[in-house]
Amino acid sequence: MYRRLVIFSIFILSFTILHAQNSNVRFSAELTSGPSFAIGDLGGSRLKYGRGLDAILALDVYANVGLFGGWSTNSFSSEGLFNYRESGLMYGLQYKVNSAESPFEIIFRVGMLWNHLEATDRKESVLDDFYYDTDYSKGFYTSSGINYSIGRGWFLNCTVKYHLFTKCATLPEIIWPDGTPESEVIVSMPRNLSLNYVGVRIGIIKYF
């Protein structure tokens, strides 16, 4: 994890250096938030809608092609034993479509995730404040967004993004061998946790 953070820090530092060396390069900071909607179950449980926050830095490096990197977090409640929280880094390439005559611009992004997934007990009385962390692993990210200029380098933003993150984990599960509550047994079961969701984000962007 520390090696990834060092790489990410170098990535962000390169933004600053390139921006200082070339006044034509546009550097931006973005903060957005909004709901997320799971596609399919997670570990055998149906997820309810989630809430997320994204913070992204981006840099145009050639014409309308640029780099982006940032941090995101997203929390889901479920109908099963656990609530889930995904968080970590995202980075990749972006492409912008804009016009000097229009206050609008469109941004397309594609890249990778370096995320982890936390599971916590949804009902404290069942698993006694259970907590599990999958550690960090790779995932996939893509998004498209529309920016609207409100002047002086400030833009309003609306983005639709897609996250795919898969990790194996061993989590508790309650079973009833003879079908009665009195026979309740808690066992550890290996699960393939595939978090697959679409997020809608609304926020602001500042260009420097």
N, C-alpha and C positions, 0 to 999 in steps of 0.2 A: 504493500500500500504506500509506503514512504517513497519508493522509487517512482510510483505513478504521480504522487504529489509533486516531486521534484520536476518531472517531465512537464507536468501541467504548469508549474511556476515558470519554467523556462519558456513555455509556449506563451504565457501572458506577458512575460518580460519582452519577448520578441515583438509583441504588439506595440509596446511603448517605444522601443528602439526604432522600428520602422516608421512609426508615426512621427517621431522627432526628426528623422532624416529626410522625410519626404512630405512636404506640406500638402501634396495632392492626395495622399492616402487618407481615407476616412476611417476613423476609429469610433466605435459606438459601444454604449453600455445599455443593457436592456433588463427590465424587471417586469415580469408578468405573473399572473396568478389566475386560477380558475378550476372548473370541475374536470374530472376524468371519468371515463366510462370503460369498464372492463369488457374484453371480448372473451367469453368463455369463463370457466371456473378456474380457481387457483387451489391446487392441492385437494380437489374434490369438493370445495366449498364455493358457493355462489357469492360473488363480491357485489356489494352495493356501490353506488357512485363514490368517487374519491375526490380529494381536494389537493391541489398542488401549487408549487411555487417554483419559478425558474429565474435564474440570474445568469445572463450571458454577456460576454464580451466578444466583439467581432471586429475584423479588420479587412478592408478592401486591399488586396495585394496586386491585382491586375484587372484593369477595366472594371467589370461588374462581378468578378470572381473574388471571393474572400475566404477567410478562415474564421471559425468561431469556436469558442470554448466556454464552458460554464458549469454551474452546479444546479441540480434540481432535487426536489423532494416531493413525494406524493404519498398520501395516506388513504387506505381503504378500510372500511368496516366490512364485515362479512356475515353470512347467516350460519357460519360454522363456529368452531371453538376459538378462532383467532381473528385479530385485527392485524393488518399488515402496513408496513411503511417502507417504501422504496426511496433510496437517496444515493447520490453520487455524482460523478462527473460525466459530461457529455462534450464531444468535440468532433469537428469535421469540416466540411466544405460548404460554402453557400454561394448562391447566384442570385443577383438582383435584376429586376426589370423595372426601369424607371424612365422618366421623361422630364426635361426641364420645364415643360409647359403644364405638367400635372402635379398636384400635391400628393398623389398616391405613388407608392412603389410596392412591388411584390417581391418577396424573398422566399427562395427555396433552399432547404438545408438537408443534408444527409450526412450521417456520421455514426460514431460508435458511443456506447455507454461503458462506464467503468463503475458499476453500481453494486449495492448490496441490498438485501431484503431482511427486514426485522419482523418477527412474529411475536405478538403479545397476547396474553390470555384475554379473550373478550368477556368472559364471565369469571371474575376473580375467585368466586367460591368453588369453581370446578377444578382449576389447575393451579391455584395458589400463586398468582402473579407470575405465571410462566413467561420466560423471555428466551428468544432464539435469534441468532444473527447468522446469516449465510456466509459472511465474508464477501469480499469483492470478486466480481467476475464481469466478463464482457457481455454487451448487449447491443441492440441495434436501435438507431434513432433516425427519424425523418420528419420534416415539417414543412408547411407552407404558410405564409403570413402576408397580411396587407398592412402597410404603414400609411398613416395620414399625417401630413405635415401641419403643425400648429404654430410654426414660426420659431426662429432663433435656434434651429437645430433640434427642436423637440418634435417627436412624432408620437401619435397614438398608435397602438399595435393590437391586432387581433390575429392569433395564430392557432392553427389546428396541427397537432403533432401526434406521432405514433411511436410508442415504446414497445420493445420486445426484449424481455429479460428472462432467462431460464436458469434455474439452479436446482440441484438435488439437495434435499434436506431430510432429516429424520425428526418428525414431530409426534407428539402424543396423539392418541386417538382413543375415544371411548367406545367400547363394544359391550354388548349384552348377550353372552353366550346362550342363555335360555330365553331371551326375549323379555325379561322382567327387570325393572329398575334395581332390584336387590342383587342381581347378578353382574352389576356394572364392574367393568375392568378397564383400567387405563394401560394401554400398551404403546410402545414406540414403533412408528411405522415409517419406512422410507417413502418419500414422495418426490415427484418431479414438479417443482413449482415453476410454472410458466406464466409470468405476468405479462399479459398482452392487452394493451389498452390505447384508447384514443383520448387525448386531452385537448381541451379548449382553453386558451390563455388570452387574457386581455391585460394590457399594461402600457408602459411608456418606454420610449427609446430616446437617448440623447446622443447626437453626433458631435464629435469634437474635431 
